[in-house]
Amino acid sequence: MLRIHVDETALTRVTIGSDPLWETVLAGHQLTPRGPKTFTAWRQRAGRLASRADALSSALQLLHALAPPRTGYFPDFLTPQEGQRGLEAGLEALCATPRARLRPELVKAFDGRRAPMWVRELAEGRSGRVRQVAQAVHTVHRTLVAPDWAGTDKLVEADRAVRSRALRDGGVHGLLSSLRPHLRWQAPVLEMDYPESRDLHLNGRGLCLIPSRFCWGKPVALEDPSLPQVVVYPVDHSPLFATEDPRALGALVGRTRARVLAAVETASTCSDLSRRLGIAPSSVSEHVSVLRAAGLVVSVRHDNRVIHTLTPLGRGLGRGELLQPAVER
């Protein structure tokens, strides 16, 4: 059990983010043959690609050596805070990992396992080996994670809509309480299942919550208490996240549906939309269903409510960003 003690100052510094490095490292954990059925199609595609591409196969071997599936620990330096600013910023920070951090984190990661020579050279801080790790992460992300980043973004955005709604309704306490069952908030302590029992005191520092597509089962946190703290937790993969159907875009006509699309800019239930727009709940539900089938709205169940929010595509269409005339070159 990990108990995160969130003092009053830290409460004001709780944020929600996303991080492609965390997604990439955790994606590697889902490649085992007995992995979750949710990732079966993705895992099969990854296997086919790895069998045809030596670079991907080598990158996966390296990543699995450092962060093997079904283990309680992998080095914190694989997921630096800068990853929240994007993949390139995260990889640059990884390459700049201080030598003083490399050795102790690798010693812990290979406790009970024999470290190959390249890991020993990595522990010595050889820049070529550090760059090799960064390149492996980049290869796995580019080949296996980036091709369906829109799907990842949709799942993460839906989760963020739930958290935003909880924050709006109940403040930071409401936000933290909404993280059940993965995390349990009993002020001032946020609890999560963890391989070992320990307490982490934020002492006024912030906490970044990162919803993740490839995190599965239990949340993940950094081992080093001195680092900027994050908690990565699984998003909901429920069937309410409809697959986009290009043919459904043809149904997107009419003033009423456009009003519904604009109103969903703020995470809402059908009852909220009905009251706000003065439209019957049954009609709102029908419009939302069409918008969801077209990939413009995503819906997620939370407690006894279904909350709707815009996908990146829906947000762009609603703001007119997809309707700008092409610029001649």
Secondary structure, 3 states (H helix, E strand, C coil): CEEEECCHHHHCCEEECCCHHHHHHHHHHCCCCCCCHHHHHHHHHHHHHHHHCHHHHHHHHHHHHHCCCCCCCCCHHHCCHHHHHCHHHHHHHHHCCCHHHHHHHHHHHCCCCCCCHHHHHHHCCCHHHHHHHHHHHHHHHHHHHHHHHHHHHHHHHHHHHHHHHHHHHHHHHHHHHCCCCCCEEECCEEEECCCCCEEEECCCCCEEEEEECCCCCCCEECCCCCCCEEEEEECCCCCCCCCCCHHHHHHCCCHHHHHHHHHCCCCECHHHHHHHHCCCHHHHHHHHHHHHHCCCEEEEEECCEEEEEECHHHHHHHCCCCCCCCCCC
